[in-house]
Amino acid sequence: MPDHIERLRFTLSTFGLIGVAAVTLQIAHELAHWLACRMLGYVCFLGLNSSGALSASTAHWHGPVIDLAGPLLTVLAACAFTYLIVKRGQTALYPFLLFCFAMRLLASIFGVIFMHNDEARLSLWLGWAPQVLPLLVCLFLFWLVYHAAREARAGLRYNCLAMLAIYTYVALIIAVDVKTHLRLI
């Protein structure tokens, strides 16, 4: 790691950038589900924190394909952000990578407690325990974050404050979705 890279600091602009990351990546994740659903021929809805077919799946493999679309986009985006941070020095993108990890971590935790998330449903479809795929996805995303954090010089204080900001935005997104049932499409 070059010594000339300044350590990331959490500022008001960081908080704003995390807000941009939260909204864009959350909508992109749900949009991926929506696109898969549409490509399979369903009439679907797109919300801030949910998306899917308005009618039941007709083929046994449609559900898993729709479930896969959102996490796949999130993981691919995380890989792209890691590349841009590590190889291109674009440390300003670090909050976007951290959001990818935080989103899937929270979804996995809630998936264990309340209902299965995308990865857990895929695990079940593959005949695995519901925790297997969420754990693998979270471990992979954590590895990307760890690798990029070292390169971006994002310390423990920065990461803790960023995670707090991320979960604040996630709570707002969920609250708006639950309260308004806003449909983007």
C-alpha positions in Angstrom: 0.0 0.0 0.0 1.5 3.3 -1.0 2.2 5.7 1.9 0.9 8.7 0.1 -2.8 7.5 0.3 -4.5 9.4 3.1 -6.5 7.4 5.6 -10.2 7.6 4.9 -12.1 9.9 7.3 -15.8 9.9 8.1 -17.3 13.3 7.3 -20.7 14.7 6.5 -20.0 14.1 2.8 -19.2 10.5 3.6 -22.6 10.3 5.3 -24.2 11.7 2.1 -22.2 9.4 -0.1 -23.5 6.4 1.9 -27.0 7.7 1.4 -26.4 7.7 -2.4 -24.9 4.2 -2.2 -27.8 2.9 0.0 -30.6 4.2 -2.4 -28.9 3.3 -5.7 -27.6 -0.2 -4.6 -30.9 -1.1 -2.9 -32.9 -0.2 -6.0 -30.4 -1.9 -8.3 -30.7 -5.1 -6.2 -34.5 -5.0 -6.4 -34.4 -4.0 -10.1 -32.3 -7.1 -10.8 -35.1 -9.3 -9.3 -37.7 -7.3 -11.3 -35.7 -7.8 -14.6 -35.4 -11.5 -14.0 -39.1 -11.7 -13.3 -40.0 -9.7 -16.4 -37.6 -11.8 -18.6 -39.4 -14.9 -17.4 -42.7 -13.4 -18.6 -44.3 -12.3 -15.4 -46.2 -9.2 -14.5 -44.2 -7.8 -11.6 -43.8 -5.0 -9.1 -40.7 -3.1 -8.0 -40.6 -1.5 -4.6 -37.8 0.0 -2.5 -37.2 -3.1 -0.5 -39.1 -5.8 -2.4 -39.9 -6.9 -5.9 -41.4 -9.9 -7.5 -44.1 -11.6 -9.6 -47.7 -10.6 -9.0 -48.7 -14.2 -9.7 -47.3 -17.5 -8.6 -44.4 -19.1 -10.5 -45.4 -21.6 -13.1 -42.0 -23.4 -13.4 -40.1 -24.8 -10.4 -36.9 -23.1 -11.5 -38.3 -19.6 -12.0 -38.3 -18.8 -8.3 -34.6 -19.6 -7.8 -33.7 -17.6 -10.9 -35.6 -14.6 -9.6 -34.0 -15.1 -6.1 -30.5 -15.3 -7.6 -30.7 -12.1 -9.7 -30.5 -9.6 -6.8 -27.6 -11.1 -4.8 -25.8 -11.9 -8.1 -25.9 -8.2 -9.1 -24.8 -7.2 -5.6 -21.8 -9.6 -5.6 -20.8 -8.5 -9.1 -21.1 -4.8 -8.1 -18.9 -5.6 -5.0 -16.3 -7.2 -7.2 -16.3 -4.2 -9.5 -16.0 -1.8 -6.6 -13.1 -3.8 -5.1 -11.3 -3.8 -8.4 -11.8 0.0 -8.8 -10.6 0.6 -5.2 -7.6 -1.7 -5.2 -6.4 -1.5 -8.8 -7.5 2.0 -9.7 -7.2 3.8 -6.3 -10.8 4.9 -6.4 -11.2 5.0 -2.6 -14.3 7.2 -2.7 -16.2 4.1 -3.9 -15.4 2.2 -0.6 -18.8 3.1 0.9 -20.5 1.4 -2.0 -18.5 -1.8 -1.4 -19.2 -1.7 2.3 -22.9 -1.2 1.6 -23.0 -4.4 -0.6 -21.6 -6.3 2.4 -23.8 -4.7 5.0 -26.9 -5.2 2.9 -26.4 -9.0 2.5 -25.2 -9.3 6.1 -28.4 -7.7 7.4 -30.6 -9.7 5.0 -28.9 -12.9 6.2 -29.3 -12.1 9.9 -33.0 -11.3 9.4 -33.3 -14.4 7.2 -32.3 -16.6 10.1 -34.5 -14.8 12.6 -37.7 -14.1 10.6 -37.9 -15.4 7.1 -35.6 -16.8 4.5 -33.7 -14.2 2.3 -32.7 -14.7 -1.3 -29.6 -16.7 -0.6 -31.4 -18.9 2.0 -34.2 -19.8 -0.4 -31.5 -20.7 -3.0 -29.7 -22.9 -0.4 -32.9 -24.7 0.3 -33.6 -25.2 -3.4 -30.1 -26.7 -3.8 -30.8 -29.1 -0.9 -28.5 -27.3 1.6 -29.2 -25.9 5.0 -30.7 -22.4 4.7 -27.6 -20.8 6.4 -25.0 -22.2 3.9 -25.3 -19.8 0.9 -25.9 -16.7 3.1 -22.8 -17.5 5.1 -20.7 -18.1 1.9 -21.9 -14.8 0.3 -21.3 -12.8 3.5 -17.8 -14.3 4.0 -16.9 -13.6 0.3 -18.2 -10.0 0.6 -16.3 -9.6 4.0 -13.1 -10.7 2.3 -13.6 -8.1 -0.4 -14.2 -5.4 2.2 -11.2 -6.5 4.2 -9.0 -6.4 1.1 -10.3 -3.1 -0.1 -10.3 -1.5 3.4 -6.5 -2.1 3.7 -5.9 -0.5 0.3 -8.3 2.4 1.0 -6.9 2.8 4.6 -10.3 2.6 6.1 -9.8 2.0 9.8 -12.0 0.6 12.5 -13.5 4.0 13.4 -14.4 4.7 9.8 -15.9 1.3 9.3 -18.0 1.5 12.5 -19.3 4.9 11.7 -20.0 3.9 8.1 -21.9 0.8 9.2 -23.9 2.9 11.6 -24.8 5.3 8.8 -25.6 2.4 6.4 -28.0 0.8 8.9 -29.6 4.2 9.5 -30.3 4.5 5.8 -31.4 0.9 5.5 -33.9 1.5 8.4 -35.2 4.6 6.6 -35.6 2.7 3.3 -37.4 -0.2 5.0 -39.6 2.3 7.0 -40.6 4.2 3.9 -41.3 0.9 2.0 -43.5 -0.5 4.8 -45.3 2.8 5.5 -46.0 3.9 1.9 -45.8 0.6 -0.1 -44.2 2.8 -2.7 -44.0 1.0 -6.1 -41.3 2.3 -8.5 -42.7 0.2 -11.3 
